[in-house]
């Protein structure tokens, strides 16, 4: 394989599409390299010596940290949750949403000790409440987070919120916004040093 090829790990879905739009607009990659309607997971831009991997959102950081990819695009939520040892090069500004604490509407929102928190983001949730001096029991879920407070499974949830409509439709209200999340361009530390010149070109192009 050409050692000059840079490999991007992209999360399947809207973030990959927005990344492709950005890289094409900034003339980093050729148009129509990625075919999002196909079942292919690896795409090669021979003209610009780029390779793209379409992977699950949660796996982008792993591919980059372990050297399966030189660069990756991932939401700040996944980056903070993973605690991975990668470079965070740039805030790409798209994919905006917020990480929030929510509870059943009308619930007393003063935190107490030994509360139960349902989340897909156990590290973020635990660290957030620990910074307030509050011990929490984490209930790890992979979907249907909004149901947890309504069934007594948890007192609060910690999850990504976009418009907030899903919370409202399920009888929940935001209690606190923890941070705003956008897409970040990340890089493998050793490979970024080896391929410094090429990566610098891309960073200059995407701003």
Rosetta constraint file for C-alpha pairs under 8 A:
AtomPair CA 1 CA 5 HARMONIC 7.95 0.50
AtomPair CA 4 CA 49 HARMONIC 6.83 0.50
AtomPair CA 4 CA 195 HARMONIC 7.83 0.50
AtomPair CA 5 CA 49 HARMONIC 4.69 0.50
AtomPair CA 5 CA 50 HARMONIC 5.30 0.50
AtomPair CA 5 CA 51 HARMONIC 6.75 0.50
AtomPair CA 6 CA 49 HARMONIC 6.53 0.50
AtomPair CA 6 CA 50 HARMONIC 4.95 0.50
AtomPair CA 6 CA 51 HARMONIC 6.10 0.50
AtomPair CA 6 CA 69 HARMONIC 7.69 0.50
AtomPair CA 6 CA 70 HARMONIC 6.11 0.50
AtomPair CA 6 CA 71 HARMONIC 7.60 0.50
AtomPair CA 7 CA 50 HARMONIC 5.90 0.50
AtomPair CA 7 CA 51 HARMONIC 4.59 0.50
AtomPair CA 7 CA 52 HARMONIC 5.72 0.50
AtomPair CA 7 CA 53 HARMONIC 7.34 0.50
AtomPair CA 7 CA 68 HARMONIC 7.93 0.50
AtomPair CA 7 CA 69 HARMONIC 4.93 0.50
AtomPair CA 7 CA 70 HARMONIC 5.23 0.50
AtomPair CA 7 CA 71 HARMONIC 6.29 0.50
AtomPair CA 8 CA 50 HARMONIC 7.52 0.50
AtomPair CA 8 CA 51 HARMONIC 6.16 0.50
AtomPair CA 8 CA 52 HARMONIC 4.80 0.50
AtomPair CA 8 CA 53 HARMONIC 6.09 0.50
AtomPair CA 8 CA 69 HARMONIC 5.63 0.50
AtomPair CA 8 CA 70 HARMONIC 6.16 0.50
AtomPair CA 8 CA 71 HARMONIC 4.79 0.50
AtomPair CA 8 CA 72 HARMONIC 5.14 0.50
AtomPair CA 8 CA 73 HARMONIC 7.73 0.50
AtomPair CA 9 CA 52 HARMONIC 5.99 0.50
AtomPair CA 9 CA 53 HARMONIC 4.76 0.50
AtomPair CA 9 CA 54 HARMONIC 6.19 0.50
AtomPair CA 9 CA 55 HARMONIC 6.75 0.50
AtomPair CA 9 CA 60 HARMONIC 5.72 0.50
AtomPair CA 9 CA 63 HARMONIC 6.88 0.50
AtomPair CA 9 CA 64 HARMONIC 7.13 0.50
AtomPair CA 9 CA 69 HARMONIC 5.85 0.50
AtomPair CA 9 CA 70 HARMONIC 7.91 0.50
AtomPair CA 9 CA 71 HARMONIC 6.33 0.50
AtomPair CA 9 CA 72 HARMONIC 4.51 0.50
AtomPair CA 9 CA 73 HARMONIC 6.63 0.50
AtomPair CA 10 CA 15 HARMONIC 7.50 0.50
AtomPair CA 10 CA 16 HARMONIC 5.41 0.50
AtomPair CA 10 CA 52 HARMONIC 6.99 0.50
AtomPair CA 10 CA 53 HARMONIC 5.96 0.50
AtomPair CA 10 CA 54 HARMONIC 5.08 0.50
AtomPair CA 10 CA 55 HARMONIC 6.13 0.50
AtomPair CA 10 CA 57 HARMONIC 7.57 0.50
AtomPair CA 10 CA 60 HARMONIC 6.50 0.50
AtomPair CA 10 CA 72 HARMONIC 5.86 0.50
AtomPair CA 10 CA 73 HARMONIC 5.52 0.50
AtomPair CA 10 CA 74 HARMONIC 7.37 0.50
AtomPair CA 11 CA 15 HARMONIC 6.30 0.50
AtomPair CA 11 CA 16 HARMONIC 5.61 0.50
AtomPair CA 11 CA 54 HARMONIC 5.82 0.50
AtomPair CA 11 CA 55 HARMONIC 5.23 0.50
AtomPair CA 11 CA 56 HARMONIC 5.35 0.50
AtomPair CA 11 CA 57 HARMONIC 4.40 0.50
AtomPair CA 11 CA 58 HARMONIC 7.92 0.50
AtomPair CA 11 CA 59 HARMONIC 7.95 0.50
AtomPair CA 11 CA 60 HARMONIC 6.43 0.50
AtomPair CA 11 CA 73 HARMONIC 7.02 0.50
AtomPair CA 11 CA 74 HARMONIC 6.87 0.50
AtomPair CA 12 CA 16 HARMONIC 5.75 0.50
AtomPair CA 12 CA 54 HARMONIC 5.52 0.50
AtomPair CA 12 CA 55 HARMONIC 5.80 0.50
AtomPair CA 12 CA 56 HARMONIC 5.91 0.50
AtomPair CA 12 CA 57 HARMONIC 6.58 0.50
AtomPair CA 13 CA 17 HARMONIC 6.54 0.50
AtomPair CA 14 CA 18 HARMONIC 6.10 0.50
AtomPair CA 14 CA 95 HARMONIC 7.99 0.50
AtomPair CA 15 CA 19 HARMONIC 6.03 0.50
AtomPair CA 15 CA 73 HARMONIC 7.73 0.50
AtomPair CA 15 CA 74 HARMONIC 7.86 0.50
AtomPair CA 15 CA 94 HARMONIC 7.95 0.50
AtomPair CA 15 CA 95 HARMONIC 6.47 0.50
AtomPair CA 15 CA 183 HARMONIC 7.48 0.50
AtomPair CA 16 CA 20 HARMONIC 6.15 0.50
AtomPair CA 16 CA 54 HARMONIC 7.75 0.50
AtomPair CA 16 CA 73 HARMONIC 7.86 0.50
AtomPair CA 17 CA 21 HARMONIC 6.23 0.50
AtomPair CA 17 CA 36 HARMONIC 8.00 0.50
AtomPair CA 18 CA 22 HARMONIC 6.23 0.50
AtomPair CA 18 CA 94 HARMONIC 7.49 0.50
AtomPair CA 19 CA 23 HARMONIC 6.13 0.50
AtomPair CA 19 CA 73 HARMONIC 7.67 0.50
AtomPair CA 20 CA 24 HARMONIC 5.93 0.50
AtomPair CA 20 CA 29 HARMONIC 7.85 0.50
AtomPair CA 20 CA 34 HARMONIC 7.50 0.50
AtomPair CA 21 CA 25 HARMONIC 6.02 0.50
AtomPair CA 22 CA 26 HARMONIC 6.14 0.50
AtomPair CA 22 CA 206 HARMONIC 7.41 0.50
AtomPair CA 23 CA 27 HARMONIC 6.04 0.50
AtomPair CA 23 CA 28 HARMONIC 4.99 0.50
AtomPair CA 23 CA 29 HARMONIC 5.57 0.50
AtomPair CA 23 CA 206 HARMONIC 7.17 0.50
AtomPair CA 24 CA 28 HARMONIC 5.92 0.50
AtomPair CA 24 CA 29 HARMONIC 5.12 0.50
AtomPair CA 24 CA 30 HARMONIC 5.95 0.50
AtomPair CA 24 CA 31 HARMONIC 5.69 0.50
AtomPair CA 26 CA 205 HARMONIC 6.05 0.50
AtomPair CA 26 CA 206 HARMONIC 6.53 0.50
AtomPair CA 27 CA 205 HARMONIC 7.95 0.50
AtomPair CA 28 CA 48 HARMONIC 7.17 0.50
AtomPair CA 28 CA 202 HARMONIC 6.80 0.50
AtomPair CA 28 CA 205 HARMONIC 7.10 0.50
AtomPair CA 29 CA 33 HARMONIC 7.65 0.50
AtomPair CA 29 CA 45 HARMONIC 6.87 0.50
AtomPair CA 29 CA 48 HARMONIC 6.09 0.50
AtomPair CA 29 CA 50 HARMONIC 7.45 0.50
AtomPair CA 30 CA 45 HARMONIC 6.76 0.50
AtomPair CA 30 CA 47 HARMONIC 7.39 0.50
AtomPair CA 30 CA 48 HARMONIC 7.27 0.50
AtomPair CA 33 CA 43 HARMONIC 6.77 0.50
AtomPair CA 33 CA 44 HARMONIC 7.12 0.50
AtomPair CA 33 CA 45 HARMONIC 6.20 0.50
AtomPair CA 34 CA 43 HARMONIC 6.28 0.50
AtomPair CA 34 CA 52 HARMONIC 7.98 0.50
AtomPair CA 35 CA 40 HARMONIC 7.83 0.50
AtomPair CA 41 CA 52 HARMONIC 7.98 0.50
AtomPair CA 41 CA 53 HARMONIC 5.74 0.50
AtomPair CA 41 CA 54 HARMONIC 4.99 0.50
AtomPair CA 41 CA 55 HARMONIC 7.29 0.50
AtomPair CA 42 CA 51 HARMONIC 7.09 0.50
AtomPair CA 42 CA 52 HARMONIC 5.62 0.50
AtomPair CA 42 CA 53 HARMONIC 4.76 0.50
AtomPair CA 42 CA 54 HARMONIC 6.48 0.50
AtomPair CA 43 CA 51 HARMONIC 5.72 0.50
AtomPair CA 43 CA 52 HARMONIC 5.11 0.50
AtomPair CA 43 CA 53 HARMONIC 6.72 0.50
AtomPair CA 44 CA 49 HARMONIC 7.55 0.50
AtomPair CA 44 CA 50 HARMONIC 5.98 0.50
AtomPair CA 44 CA 51 HARMONIC 4.53 0.50
AtomPair CA 44 CA 52 HARMONIC 6.41 0.50
AtomPair CA 45 CA 49 HARMONIC 5.76 0.50
AtomPair CA 45 CA 50 HARMONIC 5.00 0.50
AtomPair CA 45 CA 51 HARMONIC 6.07 0.50
AtomPair CA 46 CA 50 HARMONIC 6.54 0.50
AtomPair CA 55 CA 59 HARMONIC 6.38 0.50
AtomPair CA 55 CA 60 HARMONIC 6.50 0.50
AtomPair CA 56 CA 60 HARMONIC 6.75 0.50
AtomPair CA 57 CA 74 HARMONIC 6.94 0.50
AtomPair CA 57 CA 78 HARMONIC 7.86 0.50
AtomPair CA 58 CA 62 HARMONIC 7.93 0.50
AtomPair CA 58 CA 78 HARMONIC 6.53 0.50
AtomPair CA 59 CA 63 HARMONIC 6.33 0.50
AtomPair CA 60 CA 64 HARMONIC 6.37 0.50
AtomPair CA 60 CA 72 HARMONIC 6.29 0.50
AtomPair CA 60 CA 73 HARMONIC 7.18 0.50
AtomPair CA 60 CA 74 HARMONIC 6.57 0.50
AtomPair CA 61 CA 65 HARMONIC 5.89 0.50
AtomPair CA 61 CA 72 HARMONIC 7.17 0.50
AtomPair CA 61 CA 74 HARMONIC 7.26 0.50
AtomPair CA 61 CA 78 HARMONIC 7.73 0.50
AtomPair CA 61 CA 79 HARMONIC 6.85 0.50
AtomPair CA 61 CA 82 HARMONIC 7.43 0.50
AtomPair CA 61 CA 84 HARMONIC 6.88 0.50
AtomPair CA 61 CA 86 HARMONIC 7.92 0.50
AtomPair CA 62 CA 66 HARMONIC 5.92 0.50
AtomPair CA 62 CA 84 HARMONIC 7.79 0.50
AtomPair CA 63 CA 67 HARMONIC 6.08 0.50
AtomPair CA 63 CA 68 HARMONIC 4.65 0.50
AtomPair CA 63 CA 69 HARMONIC 5.55 0.50
AtomPair CA 64 CA 68 HARMONIC 5.81 0.50
AtomPair CA 64 CA 69 HARMONIC 4.77 0.50
AtomPair CA 64 CA 70 HARMONIC 5.94 0.50
AtomPair CA 64 CA 71 HARMONIC 6.11 0.50
AtomPair CA 64 CA 72 HARMONIC 6.26 0.50
AtomPair CA 64 CA 86 HARMONIC 7.31 0.50
AtomPair CA 64 CA 186 HARMONIC 7.62 0.50
AtomPair CA 64 CA 187 HARMONIC 6.24 0.50
AtomPair CA 64 CA 188 HARMONIC 5.22 0.50
AtomPair CA 65 CA 69 HARMONIC 7.99 0.50
AtomPair CA 65 CA 84 HARMONIC 6.65 0.50
AtomPair CA 65 CA 85 HARMONIC 6.40 0.50
AtomPair CA 65 CA 86 HARMONIC 5.78 0.50
AtomPair CA 65 CA 187 HARMONIC 7.65 0.50
AtomPair CA 65 CA 188 HARMONIC 5.36 0.50
AtomPair CA 65 CA 189 HARMONIC 7.66 0.50
AtomPair CA 66 CA 188 HARMONIC 7.49 0.50
AtomPair CA 67 CA 188 HARMONIC 6.24 0.50
AtomPair CA 67 CA 191 HARMONIC 7.31 0.50
AtomPair CA 69 CA 188 HARMONIC 7.29 0.50
AtomPair CA 70 CA 187 HARMONIC 5.68 0.50
AtomPair CA 70 CA 188 HARMONIC 5.39 0.50
AtomPair CA 70 CA 191 HARMONIC 6.06 0.50
AtomPair CA 70 CA 192 HARMONIC 6.78 0.50
AtomPair CA 71 CA 185 HARMONIC 6.98 0.50
AtomPair CA 71 CA 186 HARMONIC 5.58 0.50
AtomPair CA 71 CA 187 HARMONIC 4.36 0.50
AtomPair CA 71 CA 188 HARMONIC 6.43 0.50
AtomPair CA 72 CA 185 HARMONIC 5.76 0.50
AtomPair CA 72 CA 186 HARMONIC 5.20 0.50
AtomPair CA 72 CA 187 HARMONIC 6.30 0.50
AtomPair CA 73 CA 183 HARMONIC 6.35 0.50
AtomPair CA 73 CA 184 HARMONIC 5.55 0.50
AtomPair CA 73 CA 185 HARMONIC 4.76 0.50
AtomPair CA 73 CA 186 HARMONIC 6.22 0.50
AtomPair CA 74 CA 78 HARMONIC 6.62 0.50
AtomPair CA 74 CA 79 HARMONIC 6.80 0.50
AtomPair CA 74 CA 183 HARMONIC 5.33 0.50
AtomPair CA 74 CA 184 HARMONIC 5.43 0.50
AtomPair CA 74 CA 185 HARMONIC 6.80 0.50
AtomPair CA 74 CA 186 HARMONIC 7.52 0.50
AtomPair CA 75 CA 79 HARMONIC 6.44 0.50
AtomPair CA 75 CA 95 HARMONIC 7.33 0.50
AtomPair CA 75 CA 181 HARMONIC 6.26 0.50
AtomPair CA 75 CA 182 HARMONIC 5.43 0.50
AtomPair CA 75 CA 183 HARMONIC 4.26 0.50
AtomPair CA 75 CA 184 HARMONIC 5.84 0.50
AtomPair CA 76 CA 80 HARMONIC 6.05 0.50
AtomPair CA 76 CA 181 HARMONIC 5.05 0.50
AtomPair CA 76 CA 182 HARMONIC 5.77 0.50
AtomPair CA 76 CA 183 HARMONIC 6.15 0.50
AtomPair CA 76 CA 184 HARMONIC 6.25 0.50
AtomPair CA 77 CA 81 HARMONIC 6.09 0.50
AtomPair CA 77 CA 99 HARMONIC 7.33 0.50
AtomPair CA 77 CA 181 HARMONIC 5.99 0.50
AtomPair CA 78 CA 82 HARMONIC 6.03 0.50
AtomPair CA 79 CA 83 HARMONIC 6.37 0.50
AtomPair CA 79 CA 84 HARMONIC 6.88 0.50
AtomPair CA 80 CA 84 HARMONIC 7.83 0.50
AtomPair CA 80 CA 124 HARMONIC 7.09 0.50
AtomPair CA 81 CA 121 HARMONIC 6.19 0.50
AtomPair CA 81 CA 122 HARMONIC 7.60 0.50
AtomPair CA 81 CA 123 HARMONIC 5.63 0.50
AtomPair CA 81 CA 124 HARMONIC 5.67 0.50
AtomPair CA 82 CA 123 HARMONIC 7.95 0.50
AtomPair CA 85 CA 189 HARMONIC 7.71 0.50
AtomPair CA 86 CA 186 HARMONIC 6.47 0.50
AtomPair CA 86 CA 187 HARMONIC 5.72 0.50
AtomPair CA 86 CA 188 HARMONIC 5.37 0.50
AtomPair CA 86 CA 189 HARMONIC 5.76 0.50
AtomPair CA 87 CA 186 HARMONIC 5.33 0.50
AtomPair CA 87 CA 187 HARMONIC 4.96 0.50
AtomPair CA 87 CA 188 HARMONIC 6.42 0.50
AtomPair CA 87 CA 189 HARMONIC 6.09 0.50
AtomPair CA 88 CA 184 HARMONIC 6.76 0.50
AtomPair CA 88 CA 185 HARMONIC 6.14 0.50
AtomPair CA 88 CA 186 HARMONIC 4.49 0.50
AtomPair CA 88 CA 187 HARMONIC 6.61 0.50
AtomPair CA 89 CA 184 HARMONIC 7.27 0.50
AtomPair CA 89 CA 185 HARMONIC 5.47 0.50
AtomPair CA 89 CA 186 HARMONIC 5.46 0.50
AtomPair CA 89 CA 187 HARMONIC 7.04 0.50
AtomPair CA 89 CA 203 HARMONIC 7.63 0.50
AtomPair CA 90 CA 184 HARMONIC 5.62 0.50
AtomPair CA 90 CA 185 HARMONIC 5.11 0.50
AtomPair CA 90 CA 186 HARMONIC 7.27 0.50
AtomPair CA 90 CA 203 HARMONIC 7.70 0.50
AtomPair CA 90 CA 207 HARMONIC 7.74 0.50
AtomPair CA 91 CA 182 HARMONIC 6.87 0.50
AtomPair CA 91 CA 183 HARMONIC 6.19 0.50
AtomPair CA 91 CA 184 HARMONIC 4.70 0.50
AtomPair CA 91 CA 185 HARMONIC 6.54 0.50
AtomPair CA 92 CA 182 HARMONIC 7.00 0.50
AtomPair CA 92 CA 183 HARMONIC 5.45 0.50
AtomPair CA 92 CA 184 HARMONIC 5.59 0.50
AtomPair CA 92 CA 185 HARMONIC 6.81 0.50
AtomPair CA 92 CA 206 HARMONIC 7.97 0.50
AtomPair CA 93 CA 182 HARMONIC 5.49 0.50
AtomPair CA 93 CA 183 HARMONIC 6.15 0.50
AtomPair CA 93 CA 184 HARMONIC 7.79 0.50
AtomPair CA 94 CA 182 HARMONIC 5.75 0.50
AtomPair CA 94 CA 183 HARMONIC 5.84 0.50
AtomPair CA 95 CA 181 HARMONIC 7.56 0.50
AtomPair CA 95 CA 182 HARMONIC 5.08 0.50
AtomPair CA 95 CA 183 HARMONIC 5.57 0.50
AtomPair CA 96 CA 162 HARMONIC 7.65 0.50
AtomPair CA 96 CA 180 HARMONIC 7.16 0.50
AtomPair CA 96 CA 181 HARMONIC 5.64 0.50
AtomPair CA 96 CA 182 HARMONIC 4.55 0.50
AtomPair CA 96 CA 183 HARMONIC 7.31 0.50
AtomPair CA 97 CA 160 HARMONIC 6.62 0.50
AtomPair CA 97 CA 161 HARMONIC 5.86 0.50
AtomPair CA 97 CA 162 HARMONIC 4.88 0.50
AtomPair CA 97 CA 180 HARMONIC 6.00 0.50
AtomPair CA 97 CA 181 HARMONIC 5.32 0.50
AtomPair CA 97 CA 182 HARMONIC 6.65 0.50
AtomPair CA 98 CA 160 HARMONIC 5.51 0.50
AtomPair CA 98 CA 161 HARMONIC 5.25 0.50
AtomPair CA 98 CA 162 HARMONIC 6.51 0.50
AtomPair CA 98 CA 177 HARMONIC 6.68 0.50
AtomPair CA 98 CA 178 HARMONIC 7.40 0.50
AtomPair CA 98 CA 179 HARMONIC 5.87 0.50
AtomPair CA 98 CA 180 HARMONIC 4.33 0.50
AtomPair CA 98 CA 181 HARMONIC 5.42 0.50
AtomPair CA 99 CA 158 HARMONIC 6.96 0.50
AtomPair CA 99 CA 159 HARMONIC 5.58 0.50
AtomPair CA 99 CA 160 HARMONIC 4.47 0.50
AtomPair CA 99 CA 161 HARMONIC 6.13 0.50
AtomPair CA 99 CA 177 HARMONIC 5.99 0.50
AtomPair CA 99 CA 178 HARMONIC 5.44 0.50
AtomPair CA 99 CA 179 HARMONIC 5.46 0.50
AtomPair CA 99 CA 180 HARMONIC 6.25 0.50
AtomPair CA 99 CA 181 HARMONIC 6.94 0.50
AtomPair CA 100 CA 158 HARMONIC 5.61 0.50
AtomPair CA 100 CA 159 HARMONIC 5.70 0.50
AtomPair CA 100 CA 160 HARMONIC 6.22 0.50
AtomPair CA 100 CA 161 HARMONIC 6.58 0.50
AtomPair CA 100 CA 174 HARMONIC 6.59 0.50
AtomPair CA 100 CA 175 HARMONIC 7.35 0.50
AtomPair CA 100 CA 176 HARMONIC 5.64 0.50
AtomPair CA 100 CA 177 HARMONIC 4.30 0.50
AtomPair CA 100 CA 178 HARMONIC 5.30 0.50
AtomPair CA 100 CA 179 HARMONIC 7.33 0.50
AtomPair CA 101 CA 156 HARMONIC 6.65 0.50
AtomPair CA 101 CA 157 HARMONIC 5.64 0.50
AtomPair CA 101 CA 158 HARMONIC 4.62 0.50
AtomPair CA 101 CA 159 HARMONIC 6.80 0.50
AtomPair CA 101 CA 174 HARMONIC 5.93 0.50
AtomPair CA 101 CA 175 HARMONIC 5.44 0.50
AtomPair CA 101 CA 176 HARMONIC 5.18 0.50
AtomPair CA 101 CA 177 HARMONIC 6.37 0.50
AtomPair CA 101 CA 178 HARMONIC 7.15 0.50
AtomPair CA 102 CA 156 HARMONIC 5.65 0.50
AtomPair CA 102 CA 157 HARMONIC 5.32 0.50
AtomPair CA 102 CA 158 HARMONIC 6.52 0.50
AtomPair CA 102 CA 172 HARMONIC 6.42 0.50
AtomPair CA 102 CA 173 HARMONIC 5.44 0.50
AtomPair CA 102 CA 174 HARMONIC 4.22 0.50
AtomPair CA 102 CA 175 HARMONIC 5.02 0.50
AtomPair CA 102 CA 176 HARMONIC 7.03 0.50
AtomPair CA 103 CA 107 HARMONIC 6.63 0.50
AtomPair CA 103 CA 109 HARMONIC 7.71 0.50
AtomPair CA 103 CA 149 HARMONIC 6.46 0.50
AtomPair CA 103 CA 155 HARMONIC 6.60 0.50
AtomPair CA 103 CA 156 HARMONIC 4.76 0.50
AtomPair CA 103 CA 157 HARMONIC 6.41 0.50
AtomPair CA 103 CA 172 HARMONIC 5.38 0.50
AtomPair CA 103 CA 173 HARMONIC 5.70 0.50
AtomPair CA 103 CA 174 HARMONIC 6.63 0.50
AtomPair CA 103 CA 175 HARMONIC 6.74 0.50
AtomPair CA 104 CA 149 HARMONIC 6.11 0.50
AtomPair CA 104 CA 150 HARMONIC 6.70 0.50
AtomPair CA 104 CA 156 HARMONIC 7.72 0.50
AtomPair CA 104 CA 171 HARMONIC 5.83 0.50
AtomPair CA 104 CA 172 HARMONIC 4.25 0.50
AtomPair CA 104 CA 173 HARMONIC 6.15 0.50
AtomPair CA 105 CA 171 HARMONIC 5.70 0.50
AtomPair CA 105 CA 172 HARMONIC 4.79 0.50
AtomPair CA 105 CA 173 HARMONIC 5.15 0.50
AtomPair CA 109 CA 175 HARMONIC 6.78 0.50
AtomPair CA 111 CA 115 HARMONIC 7.81 0.50
AtomPair CA 111 CA 134 HARMONIC 7.84 0.50
AtomPair CA 112 CA 134 HARMONIC 7.01 0.50
AtomPair CA 113 CA 134 HARMONIC 5.43 0.50
AtomPair CA 113 CA 135 HARMONIC 5.66 0.50
AtomPair CA 113 CA 136 HARMONIC 6.93 0.50
AtomPair CA 114 CA 134 HARMONIC 7.32 0.50
AtomPair CA 114 CA 135 HARMONIC 5.40 0.50
AtomPair CA 114 CA 136 HARMONIC 5.02 0.50
AtomPair CA 114 CA 137 HARMONIC 6.47 0.50
AtomPair CA 115 CA 135 HARMONIC 7.23 0.50
AtomPair CA 115 CA 136 HARMONIC 5.04 0.50
AtomPair CA 115 CA 137 HARMONIC 6.15 0.50
AtomPair CA 115 CA 154 HARMONIC 7.64 0.50
AtomPair CA 115 CA 155 HARMONIC 6.22 0.50
AtomPair CA 115 CA 156 HARMONIC 7.84 0.50
AtomPair CA 116 CA 136 HARMONIC 5.70 0.50
AtomPair CA 116 CA 137 HARMONIC 4.70 0.50
AtomPair CA 116 CA 138 HARMONIC 5.97 0.50
AtomPair CA 116 CA 139 HARMONIC 6.82 0.50
AtomPair CA 116 CA 153 HARMONIC 7.64 0.50
AtomPair CA 116 CA 154 HARMONIC 4.72 0.50
AtomPair CA 116 CA 155 HARMONIC 5.23 0.50
AtomPair CA 116 CA 156 HARMONIC 6.58 0.50
AtomPair CA 117 CA 125 HARMONIC 7.58 0.50
AtomPair CA 117 CA 136 HARMONIC 6.64 0.50
AtomPair CA 117 CA 137 HARMONIC 6.17 0.50
AtomPair CA 117 CA 138 HARMONIC 5.09 0.50
AtomPair CA 117 CA 139 HARMONIC 5.80 0.50
AtomPair CA 117 CA 154 HARMONIC 5.30 0.50
AtomPair CA 117 CA 155 HARMONIC 5.95 0.50
AtomPair CA 117 CA 156 HARMONIC 4.87 0.50
AtomPair CA 117 CA 157 HARMONIC 5.24 0.50
AtomPair CA 117 CA 158 HARMONIC 6.96 0.50
AtomPair CA 118 CA 138 HARMONIC 6.01 0.50
AtomPair CA 118 CA 139 HARMONIC 4.46 0.50
AtomPair CA 118 CA 140 HARMONIC 5.86 0.50
AtomPair CA 118 CA 141 HARMONIC 6.47 0.50
AtomPair CA 118 CA 145 HARMONIC 6.59 0.50
AtomPair CA 118 CA 148 HARMONIC 6.55 0.50
AtomPair CA 118 CA 153 HARMONIC 7.67 0.50
AtomPair CA 118 CA 154 HARMONIC 5.71 0.50
AtomPair CA 118 CA 155 HARMONIC 7.84 0.50
AtomPair CA 118 CA 156 HARMONIC 6.39 0.50
AtomPair CA 118 CA 157 HARMONIC 4.70 0.50
AtomPair CA 118 CA 158 HARMONIC 6.52 0.50
AtomPair CA 119 CA 125 HARMONIC 7.30 0.50
AtomPair CA 119 CA 138 HARMONIC 7.28 0.50
AtomPair CA 119 CA 139 HARMONIC 6.38 0.50
AtomPair CA 119 CA 140 HARMONIC 5.39 0.50
AtomPair CA 119 CA 141 HARMONIC 5.67 0.50
AtomPair CA 119 CA 142 HARMONIC 7.72 0.50
AtomPair CA 119 CA 145 HARMONIC 6.51 0.50
AtomPair CA 119 CA 157 HARMONIC 5.67 0.50
AtomPair CA 119 CA 158 HARMONIC 5.13 0.50
AtomPair CA 119 CA 159 HARMONIC 6.10 0.50
AtomPair CA 120 CA 140 HARMONIC 5.82 0.50
AtomPair CA 120 CA 141 HARMONIC 5.43 0.50
AtomPair CA 120 CA 142 HARMONIC 5.66 0.50
AtomPair CA 120 CA 143 HARMONIC 7.69 0.50
AtomPair CA 120 CA 145 HARMONIC 7.92 0.50
AtomPair CA 120 CA 158 HARMONIC 7.62 0.50
AtomPair CA 120 CA 159 HARMONIC 6.88 0.50
AtomPair CA 121 CA 125 HARMONIC 6.13 0.50
AtomPair CA 121 CA 140 HARMONIC 7.68 0.50
AtomPair CA 121 CA 158 HARMONIC 7.13 0.50
AtomPair CA 121 CA 159 HARMONIC 7.19 0.50
AtomPair CA 122 CA 126 HARMONIC 5.91 0.50
AtomPair CA 122 CA 138 HARMONIC 6.38 0.50
AtomPair CA 122 CA 139 HARMONIC 7.97 0.50
AtomPair CA 122 CA 140 HARMONIC 6.66 0.50
AtomPair CA 123 CA 127 HARMONIC 5.99 0.50
AtomPair CA 124 CA 128 HARMONIC 5.95 0.50
AtomPair CA 125 CA 129 HARMONIC 6.37 0.50
AtomPair CA 125 CA 138 HARMONIC 7.80 0.50
AtomPair CA 125 CA 158 HARMONIC 6.19 0.50
AtomPair CA 126 CA 130 HARMONIC 5.96 0.50
AtomPair CA 126 CA 135 HARMONIC 7.86 0.50
AtomPair CA 126 CA 136 HARMONIC 6.75 0.50
AtomPair CA 126 CA 138 HARMONIC 7.32 0.50
AtomPair CA 127 CA 131 HARMONIC 6.11 0.50
AtomPair CA 128 CA 132 HARMONIC 6.94 0.50
AtomPair CA 128 CA 178 HARMONIC 7.58 0.50
AtomPair CA 129 CA 133 HARMONIC 6.46 0.50
AtomPair CA 129 CA 134 HARMONIC 5.20 0.50
AtomPair CA 129 CA 135 HARMONIC 6.75 0.50
AtomPair CA 129 CA 136 HARMONIC 7.04 0.50
AtomPair CA 130 CA 134 HARMONIC 5.22 0.50
AtomPair CA 130 CA 135 HARMONIC 6.26 0.50
AtomPair CA 139 CA 153 HARMONIC 7.94 0.50
AtomPair CA 139 CA 154 HARMONIC 7.24 0.50
AtomPair CA 141 CA 145 HARMONIC 6.57 0.50
AtomPair CA 144 CA 148 HARMONIC 7.59 0.50
AtomPair CA 145 CA 157 HARMONIC 6.83 0.50
AtomPair CA 145 CA 159 HARMONIC 7.66 0.50
AtomPair CA 146 CA 150 HARMONIC 7.65 0.50
AtomPair CA 146 CA 157 HARMONIC 7.21 0.50
AtomPair CA 146 CA 167 HARMONIC 6.71 0.50
AtomPair CA 146 CA 170 HARMONIC 6.61 0.50
AtomPair CA 146 CA 172 HARMONIC 7.36 0.50
AtomPair CA 147 CA 151 HARMONIC 6.38 0.50
AtomPair CA 147 CA 170 HARMONIC 7.37 0.50
AtomPair CA 148 CA 152 HARMONIC 6.36 0.50
AtomPair CA 148 CA 153 HARMONIC 4.90 0.50
AtomPair CA 148 CA 154 HARMONIC 5.38 0.50
AtomPair CA 148 CA 155 HARMONIC 7.82 0.50
AtomPair CA 148 CA 156 HARMONIC 7.92 0.50
AtomPair CA 148 CA 157 HARMONIC 7.48 0.50
AtomPair CA 149 CA 153 HARMONIC 5.90 0.50
AtomPair CA 149 CA 154 HARMONIC 4.86 0.50
AtomPair CA 149 CA 155 HARMONIC 5.33 0.50
AtomPair CA 149 CA 156 HARMONIC 6.11 0.50
AtomPair CA 149 CA 157 HARMONIC 7.32 0.50
AtomPair CA 164 CA 168 HARMONIC 6.45 0.50
AtomPair CA 165 CA 169 HARMONIC 6.10 0.50
AtomPair CA 166 CA 170 HARMONIC 6.32 0.50
AtomPair CA 167 CA 171 HARMONIC 6.30 0.50
AtomPair CA 167 CA 172 HARMONIC 4.83 0.50
AtomPair CA 167 CA 173 HARMONIC 6.23 0.50
AtomPair CA 167 CA 174 HARMONIC 7.82 0.50
AtomPair CA 168 CA 172 HARMONIC 5.38 0.50
AtomPair CA 168 CA 173 HARMONIC 6.42 0.50
AtomPair CA 187 CA 191 HARMONIC 7.80 0.50
AtomPair CA 187 CA 192 HARMONIC 6.27 0.50
AtomPair CA 188 CA 192 HARMONIC 5.73 0.50
AtomPair CA 189 CA 193 HARMONIC 6.60 0.50
AtomPair CA 190 CA 194 HARMONIC 6.47 0.50
AtomPair CA 191 CA 195 HARMONIC 5.94 0.50
AtomPair CA 191 CA 196 HARMONIC 7.92 0.50
AtomPair CA 192 CA 196 HARMONIC 5.32 0.50
AtomPair CA 192 CA 199 HARMONIC 6.86 0.50
AtomPair CA 195 CA 199 HARMONIC 6.22 0.50
AtomPair CA 196 CA 200 HARMONIC 5.95 0.50
AtomPair CA 197 CA 201 HARMONIC 6.45 0.50
AtomPair CA 198 CA 202 HARMONIC 6.58 0.50
AtomPair CA 199 CA 203 HARMONIC 6.18 0.50
AtomPair CA 200 CA 204 HARMONIC 6.12 0.50
AtomPair CA 201 CA 205 HARMONIC 6.25 0.50
AtomPair CA 202 CA 206 HARMONIC 6.22 0.50
AtomPair CA 203 CA 207 HARMONIC 5.91 0.50
